[in-house]
């Protein structure tokens, strides 16, 4: 996985969070509005339903981004485990070569 992929993913997550924050701010303003307490029940209910639907869509998009980040992290962990095994094999060979060299030098 390239560092660019991670930075792009973080940027997408940041954008999703920013959009969610803006939407929450709108909802807070609506709650503080005097219209909230007035008797516009159908109009108010429809407005809230639309806002909740948008918010649900944004949460779903955010969840998708989190799932993608998790998949990328798992892939990176798998690669790290493979590299660790390769390094262990390399160190094993290096150790064996050192022993062989040490024994060869003792014989001289």
N, C-alpha and C positions, 0 to 999 in steps of 0.2 A: 504494500500500500504506500502510495506516495504522500509526502507531507502536504502536497497541494490538495489532495482528496480530503484530508482531515480539515484543512483550513476552509475549504468550500463547504464541508458539512457543518462546521461550526458557524459559518456565515449564514447558512440556510436556517439553522436552529435559532440564531440571533434574530433573523428576519421574522420567523414565526412567532417568537416571543414578543418582538416589538409590535407586531400586528395584534397579538392577543392583548397586550398592555393598552393599546389604543382603544380596542373594543371595550375592555373593562372600564377604561376612563369614561367612555361614552355612557356606559350603563350606570356608572356612579353619578354622572351628571343628570341622567334621566331620573334616578331615584331622588335626587335633590330638587328636581323640578316641581313646581306647584301643580303641574298637569298630572303628576303621579297620583295626587290625592283627589283630583277631580273625578267626576263621573263620566269618563269616556271609556267605559269598560271594554266594549268591542274593539274600538280603535286601538286602545292601549294594549289589549290582549294580543291583537294581531301584530303590533309593533314588537312586543316582547317575544312573541313566537318567532318572528323573523330574526331578531337579534340572537335568540338562543340557538336557532338553527345555524347561523353564521359562526357563533362561538363553538358549537359542536363540530362544525367542519374544520375550524382552526385547530381544535384539540385533536381531531383525527389526523390532520396533517402533521401536527407536532409529534403525535405518537408514531407516525410513519417515519419521521426523521430520527426519533429515538431508536426505533427498531433497526433502521439502516446503520446508525452509529454502532449499535450493539453487534450487528453482523460484521461491520468493518473491524471492530475491536477483536472479535473472535478470530477473524481471518489473520489479523496481525499477531495475535497470541499463537496461532498455529504456526505461522512463519517463524516467530521467535523460538518456538519449541524445536522446529526443524534445524534452525541455525545453531541452537544450543547443542543438539545431538552431533552436528557436524564438528563443532568446536571440541566436544568431548572426544570424538574419534581422532581428531587432529592431535589433541594433547596426549591421548593414549599412544599414538604412533610416535610422537616426539619423545615421550618417556621411554618407549621401547628402544628407540634409536640412541638415546643417551646411554641407556644400560649397555647396549651393544658396543657403543664407542668406548665407554668406560672399561668394559671387559677387554676390548681390543688393546687399549692403551696399557692395561696391566700386564698383558702378555708381552709387550715390547720391553 
